[in-house]
Amino acid sequence: MHIDQYRFGHIDIESHSYDADVIIFPDHVQERWWRQEGHRLARDDLDTVLAEKPDVLVVGTGYYGRMQVPEETLDSLRSTGVDIRVGKTSDAVKEFNRLQREYARIVAALHLTC
């Protein structure tokens, strides 16, 4: 999967457009991804990701980086063996596209707005 374009509140993936948060898997996109606490990421928000056992998880924290990723969430994810990369969504998009050349099992969980 390739991310063609990202801007505040909108993302184009493989020529399909999305206007809500997404999780991008190697073979499909989970639309309208929502977290239990909106702007705070919890491990349980990523159950579908962990079931796929990715090598790398790229998390986009929003255009301005306002989605929090608490240390306990990071520790819990790391304990599963997944390599996690966190950044503003614009940076996460670049990282995801770049890392796809290195890893077959890469997933991105992207907050598209704030």
C-alpha positions in Angstrom: 0.0 0.0 0.0 1.3 3.4 -0.9 0.1 6.7 0.6 -0.3 9.1 -2.4 -1.1 12.3 -0.5 -1.9 13.6 3.0 -3.3 16.9 4.2 -5.2 17.9 7.3 -8.2 15.6 7.6 -7.6 13.8 4.3 -5.5 11.0 2.9 -5.2 9.3 -0.4 -4.0 5.7 -0.4 -3.7 3.7 -3.6 -5.9 6.2 -5.4 -8.7 5.9 -2.8 -9.6 8.9 -0.6 -10.4 8.8 3.2 -11.6 11.7 5.4 -11.3 9.9 8.8 -8.5 8.2 10.7 -7.2 5.0 9.2 -5.1 2.0 9.8 -3.2 0.8 6.8 -2.3 -2.9 6.5 -0.2 -4.5 3.8 -3.4 -5.6 2.0 -6.3 -3.4 3.1 -7.3 -0.1 4.9 -9.3 -0.1 8.1 -11.5 3.0 7.7 -12.8 5.3 10.5 -10.3 4.1 13.1 -11.3 5.5 16.5 -9.7 5.4 19.9 -11.4 4.8 23.2 -10.2 8.3 24.4 -10.0 10.2 21.1 -6.6 11.9 21.4 -4.9 9.4 23.6 -3.7 6.1 22.2 -4.1 3.0 24.3 -2.9 -0.5 23.5 -6.5 -1.8 23.1 -7.0 0.7 20.3 -4.6 -1.4 18.2 -6.0 -4.9 18.7 -6.5 -5.3 14.9 -2.9 -4.2 14.4 -1.4 -6.6 16.9 -3.5 -9.5 15.5 -1.5 -9.0 12.2 1.9 -9.2 14.0 3.6 -6.5 12.1 7.4 -6.0 12.1 6.9 -2.2 12.3 4.0 0.0 13.4 4.1 3.7 12.3 1.8 5.9 14.3 0.8 9.4 13.0 -0.2 11.6 15.9 -2.1 14.2 13.8 -1.2 17.2 11.7 -0.1 19.2 14.8 0.9 16.1 16.8 -1.8 16.4 19.4 -2.7 12.7 19.8 -0.8 11.5 22.9 1.0 8.2 22.9 1.7 7.4 26.6 4.8 5.6 27.6 2.8 2.7 29.0 1.3 2.2 25.6 4.7 2.3 23.9 6.1 -0.2 26.5 3.1 -2.5 26.0 3.5 -2.4 22.2 7.3 -3.0 22.4 6.7 -6.0 24.6 5.0 -7.7 21.7 8.2 -7.4 19.6 6.8 -4.7 17.3 9.1 -1.8 16.3 7.1 1.3 16.8 7.7 4.7 15.1 5.7 7.8 16.3 5.5 11.2 14.7 3.3 13.9 13.3 1.2 12.4 10.6 3.0 14.1 7.8 6.3 12.6 9.0 4.7 9.3 9.6 3.4 9.2 6.0 6.9 9.7 4.7 8.3 7.1 7.1 5.7 4.6 6.2 6.3 5.0 2.4 10.1 4.8 3.0 10.0 1.7 5.3 7.8 -0.3 2.9 10.9 -0.9 0.8 12.5 -2.6 3.8 9.7 -4.4 5.6 6.9 -6.6 4.2 4.8 -6.5 7.4 4.4 -2.8 8.1 1.3 -1.1 9.4 0.4 2.6 9.9 -2.2 3.9 12.3 -2.9 7.5 11.3 -4.8 10.3 13.0 -5.6 12.8 10.2 -6.7 15.9 12.0 -5.2 17.8 15.0 
